[in-house]
Amino acid sequence: MPTILLATEKPFAAAAVNGIKKIFDEAGFETVLLEKYTDKNDLLKAVADVDGMIIRSDKASAEVIAAAQNLKIVVRAGAGYDNIDLPACNEKKIVAMNTPGQNSNAVAELGMGMMIYAARNFFNPGTGSELAGKKMGLFAFGNVGRKVAKLAKGLGMIVYVYAPTKEKTWLEGFGTIVVSSPEELFSTCNYISLHIPANEKTKKSINYDLLSKLPKGAVIVNTARKEIVCEDSLKRVFEERSDIKYVTDIACDSHAEMMEKYASRYFATPKKMGAETSEANINAGLAAAKQIVDFLKNGNTQFQVNKF
């Protein structure tokens, strides 16, 4: 009987846990729960003999992978998977997966909420602005980006997209205006919504050159990863211009400094909470469980994110 570890320092909702257990029970799998753990050694011990593992923000580090003697698959319940050490998985031929699309609506709604919050001066006294008629720029057009585009268009915004890996005609089918470069996107749009992953090519790619091109009063919204924004560049632009705002679901490393100097133009959620809805919580957990069953029973690797 395959054994699956549900390792969640930040637990799933009870409905999600019950749903995951039901999926594994019906497949003839055993579920092992490790919730609210504070000692990494607890995870190292729990992963030792299991066949599969589901995590959320937990770290499937090289040390954790090394401790897993029988592990065949690890699934991150969510879109991002930079908390899985892929080279370590590759070395042991362990399949790593994410659950793309399950948190998309939750993240998109949070992004739009932060845009409104910024447009209305963080709900402080004073004249704000409306989103209708403004230009929204989407940097990448994956599951979340498409949701944001739909919501933005519903509010009467004009949606621009830079997504070089997608076909122009396909992008235009969503009623978007396609631009040919990040520079064009940043110089054109009143709102920039970031949806690129954090990798060696994208880290600190949102730099001074791009940020300095923003129109007057522009707002940058980051629901992706903090590493994609060069903080030194962001602080430089904030010092030079008093009209730029930055709202993010991932606090800057210099959060305290940004709050002290720019509280009227900078906002970060207390913790990453893009996927913090009951619906997303349940959807991602159930998807992860189904993917593990499908892989162990049928060899389905549709959502695999590593190659070996």
C-alpha positions as CSV (number, residue, x, y, z in Angstrom):
1,M,0.0,0.0,0.0
2,P,1.5,3.3,-1.1
3,T,1.9,5.8,1.8
4,I,1.5,9.6,1.1
5,L,2.7,12.3,3.5
6,L,0.8,15.5,3.8
7,A,3.5,17.8,5.2
8,T,2.0,21.2,6.0
9,E,3.5,23.6,8.5
10,K,0.6,25.8,7.5
11,P,-2.2,23.2,7.4
12,F,-4.9,22.9,4.8
13,A,-8.5,23.6,5.7
14,A,-10.2,20.7,7.4
15,A,-12.4,20.2,4.3
16,A,-9.3,19.9,2.1
17,V,-7.7,17.4,4.5
18,N,-10.8,15.3,4.6
19,G,-11.1,15.4,0.8
20,I,-7.4,14.4,0.3
21,K,-7.8,11.5,2.7
22,K,-10.9,10.3,0.8
23,I,-9.1,10.4,-2.5
24,F,-6.2,8.3,-1.1
25,D,-8.6,6.0,0.8
26,E,-10.5,5.2,-2.4
27,A,-7.2,4.6,-4.2
28,G,-6.0,2.2,-1.5
29,F,-3.3,4.6,-0.3
30,E,-2.4,5.4,3.3
31,T,-2.3,9.1,4.4
32,V,0.2,10.4,6.9
33,L,-0.3,13.8,8.4
34,L,2.4,16.2,9.6
35,E,0.8,19.5,10.5
36,K,2.0,22.7,12.3
37,Y,5.5,21.2,12.8
38,T,8.2,23.6,13.9
39,D,11.2,21.3,13.9
40,K,12.7,20.4,10.5
41,N,13.7,17.0,12.0
42,D,10.1,16.1,12.2
43,L,9.8,16.5,8.5
44,L,13.0,14.5,7.9
45,K,11.7,11.7,10.0
46,A,8.2,11.7,8.5
47,V,9.4,11.6,4.9
48,A,11.8,8.7,5.4
49,D,9.6,5.9,4.2
50,V,6.7,7.5,2.2
51,D,6.0,7.0,-1.5
52,G,4.6,10.5,-2.1
53,M,4.4,13.9,-0.5
54,I,2.2,16.9,-0.7
55,I,3.5,20.3,0.5
56,R,2.4,23.9,0.5
57,S,5.0,26.5,1.4
58,D,7.1,23.8,3.1
59,K,10.7,23.3,1.9
60,A,11.4,20.1,0.0
61,S,15.1,20.8,0.3
62,A,18.0,18.7,-0.7
63,E,18.2,17.5,2.9
64,V,14.6,16.5,2.9
65,I,14.9,14.7,-0.5
66,A,18.0,12.9,0.7
67,A,16.1,11.6,3.8
68,A,13.3,10.2,1.6
69,Q,14.3,6.6,0.9
70,N,11.2,5.6,-1.1
71,L,9.9,8.9,-2.4
72,K,8.7,8.8,-6.0
73,I,6.7,12.0,-6.3
74,V,6.4,15.4,-4.5
75,V,3.6,17.8,-5.3
76,R,3.5,21.4,-4.4
77,A,-0.2,22.4,-3.9
78,G,0.1,25.7,-5.8
79,A,1.6,27.2,-8.9
80,G,5.1,28.1,-7.8
81,Y,7.5,25.4,-7.0
82,D,10.7,27.1,-6.0
83,N,10.5,25.5,-2.6
84,I,11.3,22.1,-4.2
85,D,14.9,21.4,-4.8
86,L,14.6,20.1,-8.4
87,P,18.3,19.0,-8.9
88,A,18.0,16.9,-5.8
89,C,14.8,15.3,-7.1
90,N,16.4,14.7,-10.5
91,E,19.4,13.0,-8.9
92,K,17.0,10.5,-7.2
93,K,14.6,10.4,-10.2
94,I,11.7,11.8,-8.1
95,V,8.9,13.4,-10.0
96,A,8.1,17.0,-8.9
97,M,4.8,18.6,-9.8
98,N,2.8,21.7,-9.1
99,T,-1.0,22.2,-9.4
100,P,-1.3,25.1,-11.9
101,G,-4.5,27.0,-12.1
102,Q,-6.0,25.9,-8.8
103,N,-5.1,29.2,-6.9
104,S,-5.4,31.4,-10.0
105,N,-8.7,33.1,-9.2
106,A,-7.7,33.8,-5.6
107,V,-4.5,35.4,-6.6
108,A,-6.1,37.4,-9.4
109,E,-8.8,38.8,-7.0
110,L,-6.2,39.7,-4.5
111,G,-4.2,41.6,-7.1
112,M,-7.2,43.5,-8.2
113,G,-8.1,44.3,-4.6
114,M,-4.6,45.8,-4.1
115,M,-5.0,47.8,-7.2
116,I,-8.2,49.4,-5.9
117,Y,-6.6,49.9,-2.5
118,A,-3.7,51.8,-4.2
119,A,-6.0,53.8,-6.5
120,R,-8.0,54.9,-3.4
121,N,-4.9,56.1,-1.5
122,F,-4.8,53.0,0.7
123,F,-8.2,54.1,2.0
124,N,-6.8,57.3,3.5
125,P,-8.4,60.7,3.1
126,G,-7.8,62.4,-0.2
127,T,-8.9,62.2,-3.8
128,G,-8.2,58.9,-5.4
129,S,-8.7,57.6,-8.9
130,E,-10.8,55.0,-10.7
131,L,-9.6,52.0,-12.6
132,A,-12.1,52.4,-15.5
133,G,-10.4,53.7,-18.6
134,K,-6.9,53.1,-17.2
135,K,-4.3,50.9,-19.0
136,M,-3.5,47.6,-17.4
137,G,-0.2,45.9,-18.3
138,L,0.2,42.2,-17.7
139,F,3.8,40.9,-17.6
140,A,3.2,37.2,-18.6
141,F,-0.2,35.7,-19.4
142,G,-0.5,32.4,-17.6
143,N,-3.5,31.2,-15.5
144,V,-3.4,34.2,-13.1
145,G,-2.7,36.7,-15.8
146,R,-5.8,35.6,-17.8
147,K,-8.0,35.9,-14.7
148,V,-6.6,39.4,-14.0
149,A,-7.3,40.4,-17.6
150,K,-10.9,39.2,-17.3
151,L,-11.4,41.1,-14.1
152,A,-9.7,44.3,-15.4
153,K,-11.8,44.3,-18.6
154,G,-14.9,43.9,-16.4
155,L,-13.9,47.1,-14.6
156,G,-13.5,48.9,-17.9
157,M,-9.7,48.8,-18.1
158,I,-7.7,48.6,-21.4
159,V,-5.5,45.5,-21.1
160,Y,-2.0,45.3,-22.6
161,V,0.1,42.1,-22.5
162,Y,3.7,41.2,-22.9
163,A,4.1,37.4,-23.1
164,P,6.8,36.5,-25.7
165,T,6.2,32.7,-25.3
166,K,2.6,33.0,-26.5
167,E,1.2,33.5,-30.0
168,K,0.1,37.1,-30.7
169,T,-3.2,36.0,-32.3
170,W,-4.0,33.8,-29.3
171,L,-3.3,36.7,-26.9
172,E,-5.4,39.0,-29.0
173,G,-8.3,36.5,-28.7
174,F,-8.6,37.6,-25.1
175,G,-9.3,41.2,-26.1
176,T,-5.8,42.3,-25.2
177,I,-3.3,44.7,-26.9
178,V,0.0,42.9,-27.4
179,V,3.2,44.8,-27.0
180,S,6.6,43.7,-28.2
181,S,8.9,44.5,-25.2
182,P,8.8,45.0,-21.4
183,E,9.9,48.6,-22.1
184,E,6.8,49.2,-24.2
185,L,4.6,47.7,-21.5
186,F,6.1,49.8,-18.7
187,S,6.1,53.0,-20.6
188,T,2.5,52.6,-21.7
189,C,0.5,51.3,-18.7
190,N,-0.9,52.9,-15.6
191,Y,-0.9,49.6,-13.8
192,I,1.7,46.8,-14.2
193,S,0.7,43.4,-12.8
194,L,3.7,41.0,-12.5
195,H,3.2,37.3,-13.2
196,I,6.6,36.0,-14.2
197,P,8.3,33.2,-12.2
198,A,11.5,33.6,-10.3
199,N,14.4,32.0,-12.1
200,E,18.0,32.9,-13.1
201,K,16.7,35.0,-16.1
202,T,14.0,36.9,-14.2
203,K,15.5,37.6,-10.8
204,K,15.9,41.4,-10.4
205,S,14.8,41.8,-14.0
206,I,12.3,44.5,-12.9
207,N,15.1,47.0,-12.7
208,Y,15.7,50.7,-12.8
209,D,15.6,50.9,-16.6
210,L,12.0,49.5,-16.6
211,L,10.8,51.2,-13.5
212,S,12.0,54.7,-14.6
213,K,9.8,54.4,-17.7
214,L,6.6,54.2,-15.8
215,P,4.0,56.9,-16.6
216,K,3.1,59.5,-13.9
217,G,1.1,57.9,-11.1
218,A,1.7,54.3,-12.1
219,V,1.2,51.4,-9.8
220,I,3.2,48.1,-9.8
221,V,1.4,45.1,-8.5
222,N,3.4,42.0,-7.5
223,T,1.6,38.8,-6.7
224,A,4.4,36.6,-8.2
225,R,7.8,36.5,-6.4
226,K,9.7,39.3,-4.6
227,E,13.0,38.2,-6.2
228,I,11.9,39.4,-9.7
229,V,12.0,43.0,-8.5
230,C,15.4,44.7,-7.9
231,E,14.9,46.4,-4.6
232,D,17.7,48.8,-5.0
233,S,16.2,50.0,-8.3
234,L,12.7,50.2,-6.7
235,K,14.1,52.4,-3.8
236,R,16.0,54.6,-6.3
237,V,12.8,55.2,-8.3
238,F,10.9,55.9,-5.1
239,E,13.5,58.5,-4.1
240,E,13.4,60.2,-7.5
241,R,9.7,60.1,-8.0
242,S,6.9,60.8,-5.5
243,D,4.1,59.5,-7.8
244,I,5.0,55.8,-8.1
245,K,3.3,53.1,-5.9
246,Y,4.2,49.5,-5.3
247,V,1.8,47.0,-3.8
248,T,2.9,43.4,-3.2
249,D,1.9,40.1,-1.8
250,I,5.5,39.4,-0.9
251,A,7.1,42.0,1.4
252,C,10.4,43.5,0.4
253,D,13.5,42.5,2.3
254,S,13.7,46.2,3.1
255,H,10.1,46.3,4.3
256,A,10.7,48.3,7.4
257,E,12.6,51.0,5.6
258,M,10.0,51.2,2.8
259,M,7.2,51.5,5.4
260,E,9.1,54.2,7.3
261,K,9.8,56.3,4.2
262,Y,7.0,55.5,1.8
263,A,3.9,54.3,3.8
264,S,1.6,56.3,1.5
265,R,3.0,54.6,-1.6
266,Y,4.1,51.1,-0.5
267,F,2.0,48.3,0.8
268,A,2.8,44.6,1.5
269,T,0.5,41.9,2.8
270,P,1.6,40.6,6.3
271,K,2.4,37.2,4.6
272,K,2.0,35.8,1.2
273,M,-1.7,35.3,1.0
274,G,-2.6,35.1,-2.7
275,A,-3.9,31.6,-2.3
276,E,-5.4,32.2,1.1
277,T,-9.0,31.5,0.3
278,S,-11.0,28.4,1.4
279,E,-11.8,27.7,-2.3
280,A,-8.1,27.8,-3.4
281,N,-7.0,25.8,-0.3
282,I,-9.4,23.0,-1.1
283,N,-8.9,23.1,-4.9
284,A,-5.1,22.9,-4.7
285,G,-5.1,20.1,-2.1
286,L,-7.5,17.9,-4.0
287,A,-5.7,18.5,-7.3
288,A,-2.4,17.4,-5.6
289,A,-3.9,14.2,-4.3
290,K,-5.5,13.3,-7.6
291,Q,-2.2,13.9,-9.4
292,I,-0.3,11.6,-7.0
293,V,-2.9,8.8,-7.5
294,D,-2.8,9.3,-11.3
295,F,1.0,9.1,-11.4
296,L,1.4,6.1,-9.1
297,K,-1.4,4.2,-10.7
298,N,-1.1,5.3,-14.4
299,G,2.3,7.0,-14.7
300,N,0.7,10.3,-15.7
301,T,3.3,13.1,-15.6
302,Q,1.2,15.9,-17.1
303,F,2.1,18.4,-14.4
304,Q,5.8,17.4,-13.9
305,V,8.1,20.4,-13.6
306,N,11.5,18.7,-13.6
307,K,13.3,16.6,-16.1
308,F,15.8,13.7,-15.6
